[in-house]
Every structure is written in C-alpha cells, then in structure tokens.
Amino acid sequence: MKAVINWQDNVNFLAETGSGHQIMMDGSPDHGGQNKGARPMELLLVGLGGCTSFDVMLMLKKSRQEVTDCRTELTAERADAVPAVFTKIHVHFVVTGHNLKEAQVKRAVELSAEKYCSASIMLSQGGVEITHSYEIIAAA
C-alpha cells in the first residue's frame, strides 16, 4: 500500500492513494488553513469508520441478513496536550433492514472490533479506548 502527499500551499496538501484516489487535506484556519479539505486526524477517524463498516457489512451479507442501510457514527476525544492523540473513540452502528437478527449484528460488530478491523486493533493497541454500540431499525 502506498500514498503520496503533495504540498499545495500554506497547510494544504493533496493526497493520492495507491489506488489512484485523491483526498484534499487542510489545516484549521488558526493554523493557516483555508478549510479546503479534511484535517488529517479526521481522515484517521474516517479510516477507522470505513474499515469497521466494511467488516460489519461483509459479515452481515455472509450471514444473509437483509440490510437496506448501515450508518456508522464515530465520536472521538483527543488529549489536551501535544501530541493531541485520540484517547477515546466510540463507534455506533445504525443498521436498517428486514428481519435482522440481533445476534448476527452483535456478532459482526464484536468480530470487527476484536479480530478483523486493522485500524481499530492498531489504535486500541496504541492506548486508544474504543467502544462500540449498535441499534437495529426495521426497514419499512
């Protein structure tokens, strides 16, 4: 896996992933940024959300759950001192579908957290407290 980060101006950078996708990053206005893109730490949080969402949806598909929507909401706390690392992250899944089995959703969330999500496991091994929850909504 590779990525290239190209400086644009001030604290604005254009990242290109190994798969050819571009992501604009910028610092906050109080650090010279112009709000042209996401902050790097936001991208780290989004990466965790994408990684665990991918796992959960893959497991729910394999267990033949009729999912019509899945939203993953992440909230994070950071240290007040430099480096302002993440200290706590909560991941909440909102899974919508037809006749979803709670045991299957719970198991998918647990397996992602404990075994499959590389981002979650890496961050938790680095001292970040990561918690998970879920809710199931019956599709209309």
C-alpha positions, 0 to 999 in steps of 0.5 A: 500500500502506498500514498503520496502527499503533495504540498499545495500551499500554506497547510494544504496538501493533496493526497493520492492513494495507491489506488489512484484516489485523491483526498484534499487535506487542510489545516484549521484556519488558526493554523493557516488553513483555508478549510479546503479539505479534511484535517488529517486526524479526521481522515484517521477517524474516517479510516477507522469508520470505513474499515469497521463498516466494511467488516460489519457489512461483509459479515452481515451479507455472509450471514444473509441478513437483509440490510437496506442501510448501515450508518456508522457514527464515530465520536472521538476525544483527543488529549489536551496536550501535544501530541493531541492523540485520540484517547477515546473513540466510540463507534455506533452502528445504525443498521436498517433492514428486514428481519435482522437478527440481533445476534448476527449484528452483535456478532459482526460488530464484536468480530470487527472490533476484536479480530478483523478491523486493522485500524481499530486493533492498531489504535486500541493497541496504541492506548486508544479506548474504543467502544462500540454500540449498535441499534437495529431499525426495521426497514419499512 
